[in-house]
Amino acid sequence: MMNKVLFLVAVIVAVMASSVKAFTLNMMSGRKPLMGGNWKLNPQTTKDATSLATEFAKKVKGKTDVDIVIFPPHPFLFPVYEKVEATNVQMGGQNCFFESDGAYTGAVSTCMLQDVGVKYVLCGHSERRCVFKDDDTAIARKVKKVIKQGMNAVLCFGETQEEYEAGLNHEVCAIQLLKDLSMVTPEEMSQVVLAYEPVWAIGTGLVCPADVAQEVHQFCRSVIAKKYGQAIADKVIIQYGGSVKPENVKEIMSQPDIDGCLVGGASLTADSFAKIVHFNDQ
């Protein structure tokens, strides 16, 4: 019995040490962790959105070693911004269009987003690719427009379950990265965040093992190194997105090439998302 207890203690200590080591290495490289909460088509009212933002901001008050951004639906952006403007929580837009104005019914421009406090914009989220059929040409234009507007583009990419099972995750990720960054200069990469989202692990309950996610992140960093050089690759933030929860965030963040998380469902509860943000305090 005593041997089992000692073994469990050793495992816990090793995991904690690994997490601290990865966090320290990332900070030394200048890669400050970035935690994003993508609310998607939630909640349903302004009251609920502002309440969620207010409660969450209280729970992460004073947290400065991690950058924090929330992505409410477009109609709630300004009301939520008013609640978090004076806090350490930054605002993000879930999507944008690549034109500034014109006859584009239903579109939202980058200047509109910036005017209501947005600092980050998601480009190429898997649901935009799969449900709304955004192609790589449109995504590349969105990334460029976000950068030109002076905001940060969060470029999402990742393979489907079919592609994953066929062993094509590297190929799919490389193609999406190279196409979607085709208009981005080396100097502009400081305004780009990458977010690896294995499509098969988003909202399905399936979880990509941390070591598998790390291997893909490491590969993607090598793709960036080949295109822009190692110095830029070492600085780019690469988030992981796919069923991130308080129970698995520490293991995910213990990986040296994972610099944050893009959280979906767990960001809709202030307590659960706050626990994710405080991953290195537990």
C-alpha positions as a Markdown table, in Angstrom:
| # | Residue | x | y | z |
|---|---|---|---|---|
| 1 | Met | 0.0 | 0.0 | 0.0 |
| 2 | Met | 2.8 | 2.4 | 0.9 |
| 3 | Asn | 4.6 | 1.7 | -2.4 |
| 4 | Lys | 1.4 | 2.6 | -4.3 |
| 5 | Val | 1.0 | 5.9 | -2.4 |
| 6 | Leu | 4.7 | 6.8 | -3.0 |
| 7 | Phe | 4.3 | 5.9 | -6.7 |
| 8 | Leu | 1.2 | 8.2 | -7.0 |
| 9 | Val | 3.0 | 11.0 | -5.2 |
| 10 | Ala | 6.0 | 10.6 | -7.6 |
| 11 | Val | 3.6 | 10.8 | -10.6 |
| 12 | Ile | 1.9 | 13.9 | -9.3 |
| 13 | Val | 5.2 | 15.6 | -8.6 |
| 14 | Ala | 6.5 | 14.7 | -12.1 |
| 15 | Val | 3.4 | 16.1 | -13.8 |
| 16 | Met | 3.6 | 19.3 | -11.8 |
| 17 | Ala | 7.3 | 19.7 | -12.5 |
| 18 | Ser | 6.7 | 19.1 | -16.2 |
| 19 | Ser | 4.0 | 21.7 | -16.3 |
| 20 | Val | 6.2 | 24.3 | -14.5 |
| 21 | Lys | 9.1 | 23.5 | -16.8 |
| 22 | Ala | 7.1 | 23.9 | -20.0 |
| 23 | Phe | 5.5 | 27.1 | -18.6 |
| 24 | Thr | 9.0 | 28.5 | -17.7 |
| 25 | Leu | 10.4 | 27.6 | -21.1 |
| 26 | Asn | 7.6 | 29.3 | -22.9 |
| 27 | Met | 7.9 | 32.4 | -20.8 |
| 28 | Met | 11.7 | 32.4 | -21.4 |
| 29 | Ser | 11.1 | 32.3 | -25.2 |
| 30 | Gly | 8.7 | 35.2 | -24.9 |
| 31 | Arg | 5.6 | 33.1 | -25.5 |
| 32 | Lys | 3.2 | 34.3 | -22.8 |
| 33 | Pro | 0.3 | 31.8 | -22.6 |
| 34 | Leu | -2.9 | 32.9 | -24.2 |
| 35 | Met | -6.2 | 31.5 | -23.1 |
| 36 | Gly | -9.2 | 32.2 | -25.3 |
| 37 | Gly | -12.9 | 31.6 | -24.6 |
| 38 | Asn | -15.0 | 31.1 | -27.8 |
| 39 | Trp | -18.6 | 31.5 | -26.8 |
| 40 | Lys | -19.8 | 30.5 | -30.3 |
| 41 | Leu | -23.6 | 30.9 | -30.6 |
| 42 | Asn | -24.1 | 31.4 | -26.9 |
| 43 | Pro | -25.6 | 32.8 | -24.7 |
| 44 | Gln | -29.0 | 34.0 | -25.9 |
| 45 | Thr | -29.4 | 37.4 | -24.3 |
| 46 | Thr | -27.3 | 40.5 | -23.6 |
| 47 | Lys | -28.1 | 40.1 | -19.9 |
| 48 | Asp | -26.7 | 36.6 | -19.8 |
| 49 | Ala | -23.6 | 37.6 | -21.8 |
| 50 | Thr | -22.7 | 40.6 | -19.6 |
| 51 | Ser | -23.4 | 38.6 | -16.5 |
| 52 | Leu | -21.0 | 35.8 | -17.7 |
| 53 | Ala | -18.3 | 38.3 | -18.6 |
| 54 | Thr | -18.6 | 40.2 | -15.3 |
| 55 | Glu | -18.5 | 37.0 | -13.2 |
| 56 | Phe | -15.5 | 35.7 | -15.1 |
| 57 | Ala | -13.6 | 38.9 | -15.0 |
| 58 | Lys | -13.9 | 38.9 | -11.2 |
| 59 | Lys | -12.5 | 35.3 | -11.0 |
| 60 | Val | -9.4 | 36.1 | -13.0 |
| 61 | Lys | -8.7 | 39.6 | -11.6 |
| 62 | Gly | -5.0 | 40.2 | -11.1 |
| 63 | Lys | -3.9 | 37.3 | -13.4 |
| 64 | Thr | -1.1 | 38.8 | -15.3 |
| 65 | Asp | 1.1 | 35.9 | -16.4 |
| 66 | Val | -1.5 | 34.7 | -18.9 |
| 67 | Asp | -3.2 | 36.7 | -21.6 |
| 68 | Ile | -7.0 | 36.3 | -21.6 |
| 69 | Val | -9.4 | 37.0 | -24.4 |
| 70 | Ile | -13.1 | 36.2 | -24.8 |
| 71 | Phe | -15.0 | 35.9 | -28.1 |
| 72 | Pro | -18.7 | 36.7 | -27.6 |
| 73 | Pro | -21.2 | 36.7 | -30.5 |
| 74 | His | -21.1 | 40.0 | -32.5 |
| 75 | Pro | -24.4 | 41.5 | -31.1 |
| 76 | Phe | -22.9 | 41.3 | -27.5 |
| 77 | Leu | -19.5 | 42.7 | -28.2 |
| 78 | Phe | -20.0 | 46.2 | -27.1 |
| 79 | Pro | -22.1 | 45.5 | -24.0 |
| 80 | Val | -19.5 | 42.9 | -22.9 |
| 81 | Tyr | -16.7 | 45.3 | -23.7 |
| 82 | Glu | -18.2 | 47.9 | -21.4 |
| 83 | Lys | -18.1 | 45.3 | -18.6 |
| 84 | Val | -14.4 | 44.2 | -19.1 |
| 85 | Glu | -12.8 | 47.3 | -20.5 |
| 86 | Ala | -11.0 | 48.1 | -17.2 |
| 87 | Thr | -10.0 | 44.5 | -16.5 |
| 88 | Asn | -7.3 | 42.1 | -17.7 |
| 89 | Val | -9.8 | 40.4 | -20.0 |
| 90 | Gln | -9.5 | 41.3 | -23.7 |
| 91 | Met | -12.1 | 41.2 | -26.4 |
| 92 | Gly | -12.2 | 39.0 | -29.5 |
| 93 | Gly | -14.4 | 38.7 | -32.6 |
| 94 | Gln | -15.5 | 35.3 | -33.9 |
| 95 | Asn | -15.3 | 36.2 | -37.5 |
| 96 | Cys | -14.9 | 39.1 | -40.0 |
| 97 | Phe | -15.1 | 40.0 | -43.6 |
| 98 | Phe | -12.2 | 41.1 | -45.7 |
| 99 | Glu | -13.8 | 44.3 | -47.1 |
| 100 | Ser | -14.1 | 47.5 | -45.1 |
| 101 | Asp | -17.5 | 48.5 | -46.4 |
| 102 | Gly | -19.9 | 48.1 | -49.3 |
| 103 | Ala | -23.0 | 46.0 | -50.3 |
| 104 | Tyr | -22.3 | 42.9 | -48.2 |
| 105 | Thr | -25.4 | 42.2 | -46.2 |
| 106 | Gly | -24.7 | 40.5 | -42.9 |
| 107 | Ala | -21.0 | 41.0 | -43.0 |
| 108 | Val | -18.9 | 42.5 | -40.2 |
| 109 | Ser | -15.8 | 44.5 | -41.0 |
| 110 | Thr | -12.5 | 44.7 | -39.1 |
| 111 | Cys | -12.9 | 48.4 | -38.5 |
| 112 | Met | -16.3 | 47.7 | -36.9 |
| 113 | Leu | -14.8 | 45.1 | -34.6 |
| 114 | Gln | -11.9 | 47.4 | -33.6 |
| 115 | Asp | -14.4 | 50.2 | -32.9 |
| 116 | Val | -16.1 | 48.1 | -30.2 |
| 117 | Gly | -12.9 | 47.1 | -28.4 |
| 118 | Val | -11.8 | 43.9 | -30.2 |
| 119 | Lys | -8.1 | 43.0 | -30.2 |
| 120 | Tyr | -8.2 | 39.5 | -31.6 |
| 121 | Val | -10.2 | 38.0 | -34.4 |
| 122 | Leu | -10.7 | 34.3 | -35.2 |
| 123 | Cys | -10.0 | 33.3 | -38.8 |
| 124 | Gly | -10.7 | 29.9 | -40.2 |
| 125 | His | -12.3 | 28.3 | -37.2 |
| 126 | Ser | -13.3 | 24.7 | -38.1 |
| 127 | Glu | -17.0 | 25.6 | -37.9 |
| 128 | Arg | -16.5 | 28.4 | -40.4 |
| 129 | Arg | -14.7 | 26.1 | -42.7 |
| 130 | Cys | -17.1 | 23.1 | -42.4 |
| 131 | Val | -20.5 | 24.7 | -41.8 |
| 132 | Phe | -20.1 | 28.0 | -43.6 |
| 133 | Lys | -17.7 | 26.8 | -46.3 |
| 134 | Asp | -15.0 | 29.4 | -45.8 |
| 135 | Asp | -12.1 | 28.5 | -48.1 |
| 136 | Asp | -8.4 | 29.1 | -47.7 |
| 137 | Thr | -8.5 | 32.1 | -50.1 |
| 138 | Ala | -11.1 | 33.9 | -48.0 |
| 139 | Ile | -9.4 | 32.9 | -44.8 |
| 140 | Ala | -6.0 | 34.3 | -46.1 |
| 141 | Arg | -7.7 | 37.6 | -47.0 |
| 142 | Lys | -9.3 | 37.8 | -43.5 |
| 143 | Val | -6.0 | 37.2 | -41.8 |
| 144 | Lys | -4.4 | 39.9 | -43.8 |
| 145 | Lys | -7.2 | 42.4 | -43.2 |
| 146 | Val | -7.1 | 41.8 | -39.4 |
| 147 | Ile | -3.4 | 42.5 | -39.4 |
| 148 | Lys | -3.8 | 45.6 | -41.5 |
| 149 | Gln | -6.4 | 46.9 | -39.1 |
| 150 | Gly | -3.9 | 46.6 | -36.3 |
| 151 | Met | -5.5 | 43.7 | -34.5 |
| 152 | Asn | -4.3 | 40.1 | -33.9 |
| 153 | Ala | -5.5 | 37.3 | -36.2 |
| 154 | Val | -6.1 | 33.9 | -34.5 |
| 155 | Leu | -5.7 | 31.5 | -37.4 |
| 156 | Cys | -7.4 | 28.2 | -36.7 |
| 157 | Phe | -6.5 | 25.0 | -38.5 |
| 158 | Gly | -6.7 | 21.3 | -38.1 |
| 159 | Glu | -7.8 | 17.9 | -39.6 |
| 160 | Thr | -11.1 | 16.1 | -39.6 |
| 161 | Gln | -11.4 | 12.6 | -38.0 |
| 162 | Glu | -11.2 | 11.0 | -41.5 |
| 163 | Glu | -8.0 | 12.8 | -42.2 |
| 164 | Tyr | -6.6 | 12.0 | -38.8 |
| 165 | Glu | -7.4 | 8.3 | -39.1 |
| 166 | Ala | -5.7 | 8.3 | -42.5 |
| 167 | Gly | -2.5 | 9.7 | -41.0 |
| 168 | Leu | -2.8 | 13.0 | -42.9 |
| 169 | Asn | -2.9 | 15.5 | -40.0 |
| 170 | His | 0.6 | 16.8 | -40.8 |
| 171 | Glu | -0.3 | 17.3 | -44.5 |
| 172 | Val | -3.6 | 19.0 | -43.7 |
| 173 | Cys | -2.1 | 21.3 | -41.1 |
| 174 | Ala | 0.8 | 22.3 | -43.4 |
| 175 | Ile | -1.4 | 23.0 | -46.4 |
| 176 | Gln | -3.8 | 25.1 | -44.3 |
| 177 | Leu | -1.0 | 27.1 | -42.6 |
| 178 | Leu | 0.9 | 27.8 | -45.9 |
| 179 | Lys | -2.3 | 28.8 | -47.8 |
| 180 | Asp | -3.8 | 30.9 | -45.0 |
| 181 | Leu | -0.5 | 32.7 | -44.2 |
| 182 | Ser | 0.3 | 33.3 | -47.9 |
| 183 | Met | -0.2 | 37.0 | -47.6 |
| 184 | Val | 1.5 | 37.5 | -44.3 |
| 185 | Thr | 5.0 | 39.0 | -44.2 |
| 186 | Pro | 7.7 | 38.0 | -41.6 |
| 187 | Glu | 7.2 | 41.3 | -39.8 |
| 188 | Glu | 3.4 | 40.7 | -39.6 |
| 189 | Met | 3.8 | 37.3 | -37.9 |
| 190 | Ser | 3.9 | 39.1 | -34.5 |
| 191 | Gln | 0.2 | 39.8 | -35.0 |
| 192 | Val | -0.6 | 36.1 | -35.7 |
| 193 | Val | -1.7 | 33.5 | -33.2 |
| 194 | Leu | -2.1 | 29.9 | -34.4 |
| 195 | Ala | -4.7 | 27.6 | -33.0 |
| 196 | Tyr | -4.5 | 23.9 | -33.7 |
| 197 | Glu | -8.0 | 22.4 | -33.6 |
| 198 | Pro | -8.4 | 18.8 | -34.4 |
| 199 | Val | -11.9 | 18.9 | -35.8 |
| 200 | Trp | -12.8 | 15.5 | -34.4 |
| 201 | Ala | -12.1 | 16.7 | -30.9 |
| 202 | Ile | -14.3 | 19.8 | -31.0 |
| 203 | Gly | -17.6 | 19.5 | -29.2 |
| 204 | Thr | -17.5 | 15.7 | -29.5 |
| 205 | Gly | -16.2 | 14.7 | -26.1 |
| 206 | Leu | -13.2 | 13.1 | -27.8 |
| 207 | Val | -9.9 | 14.4 | -26.6 |
| 208 | Cys | -6.6 | 14.5 | -28.5 |
| 209 | Pro | -4.0 | 13.1 | -26.2 |
| 210 | Ala | -1.6 | 15.8 | -24.9 |
| 211 | Asp | 1.5 | 14.1 | -26.4 |
| 212 | Val | -0.2 | 13.8 | -29.8 |
| 213 | Ala | -1.2 | 17.5 | -29.7 |
| 214 | Gln | 2.4 | 18.4 | -28.7 |
| 215 | Glu | 3.8 | 16.4 | -31.7 |
| 216 | Val | 1.5 | 18.3 | -34.1 |
| 217 | His | 2.3 | 21.7 | -32.5 |
| 218 | Gln | 6.0 | 20.9 | -32.8 |
| 219 | Phe | 5.5 | 20.0 | -36.5 |
| 220 | Cys | 3.6 | 23.2 | -37.1 |
| 221 | Arg | 6.3 | 25.3 | -35.5 |
| 222 | Ser | 8.7 | 23.6 | -37.9 |
| 223 | Val | 6.5 | 24.6 | -40.8 |
| 224 | Ile | 6.6 | 28.2 | -39.6 |
| 225 | Ala | 10.4 | 28.0 | -39.2 |
| 226 | Lys | 10.8 | 26.9 | -42.8 |
| 227 | Lys | 8.6 | 29.7 | -44.1 |
| 228 | Tyr | 9.7 | 32.5 | -41.8 |
| 229 | Gly | 12.9 | 31.4 | -40.0 |
| 230 | Gln | 13.5 | 29.8 | -36.6 |
| 231 | Ala | 13.5 | 33.1 | -34.7 |
| 232 | Ile | 9.9 | 33.9 | -35.7 |
| 233 | Ala | 8.8 | 30.3 | -35.2 |
| 234 | Asp | 10.2 | 30.3 | -31.6 |
| 235 | Lys | 8.0 | 33.4 | -30.8 |
| 236 | Val | 4.7 | 32.4 | -32.4 |
| 237 | Ile | 1.9 | 31.5 | -30.0 |
| 238 | Ile | 0.3 | 28.1 | -30.9 |
| 239 | Gln | -2.9 | 27.4 | -29.0 |
| 240 | Tyr | -4.6 | 24.0 | -28.7 |
| 241 | Gly | -8.4 | 23.8 | -29.1 |
| 242 | Gly | -10.5 | 20.7 | -28.7 |
| 243 | Ser | -12.6 | 19.7 | -25.6 |
| 244 | Val | -10.3 | 21.6 | -23.2 |
| 245 | Lys | -11.6 | 21.4 | -19.6 |
| 246 | Pro | -10.3 | 22.2 | -16.1 |
| 247 | Glu | -9.5 | 18.4 | -15.7 |
| 248 | Asn | -7.1 | 18.2 | -18.7 |
| 249 | Val | -5.7 | 21.7 | -19.1 |
| 250 | Lys | -2.7 | 21.1 | -16.9 |
| 251 | Glu | -1.6 | 18.1 | -18.9 |
| 252 | Ile | -2.2 | 20.0 | -22.2 |
| 253 | Met | -0.2 | 23.0 | -21.0 |
| 254 | Ser | 2.7 | 20.9 | -19.7 |
| 255 | Gln | 3.7 | 20.4 | -23.4 |
| 256 | Pro | 6.6 | 22.7 | -24.5 |
| 257 | Asp | 5.0 | 23.8 | -27.8 |
| 258 | Ile | 1.5 | 24.4 | -26.5 |
| 259 | Asp | 1.2 | 28.0 | -25.6 |
| 260 | Gly | -2.4 | 28.3 | -24.6 |
| 261 | Cys | -5.9 | 27.0 | -25.3 |
| 262 | Leu | -8.9 | 28.0 | -27.4 |
| 263 | Val | -11.8 | 26.9 | -25.2 |
| 264 | Gly | -15.3 | 26.3 | -26.3 |
| 265 | Gly | -18.0 | 24.8 | -24.1 |
| 266 | Ala | -16.0 | 25.2 | -20.9 |
| 267 | Ser | -15.8 | 29.0 | -21.4 |
| 268 | Leu | -19.5 | 29.3 | -21.0 |
| 269 | Thr | -19.2 | 28.9 | -17.3 |
| 270 | Ala | -17.2 | 31.5 | -15.4 |
| 271 | Asp | -15.9 | 29.0 | -12.8 |
| 272 | Ser | -14.7 | 26.4 | -15.3 |
| 273 | Phe | -13.0 | 28.9 | -17.6 |
| 274 | Ala | -11.4 | 30.7 | -14.7 |
| 275 | Lys | -10.0 | 27.3 | -13.5 |
| 276 | Ile | -8.5 | 26.8 | -17.0 |
| 277 | Val | -6.9 | 30.3 | -16.9 |
| 278 | His | -5.5 | 29.5 | -13.5 |
| 279 | Phe | -4.0 | 26.2 | -14.7 |
| 280 | Asn | -0.5 | 27.1 | -13.4 |
| 281 | Asp | -1.8 | 28.1 | -9.9 |
| 282 | Gln | -3.4 | 24.8 | -9.0 |
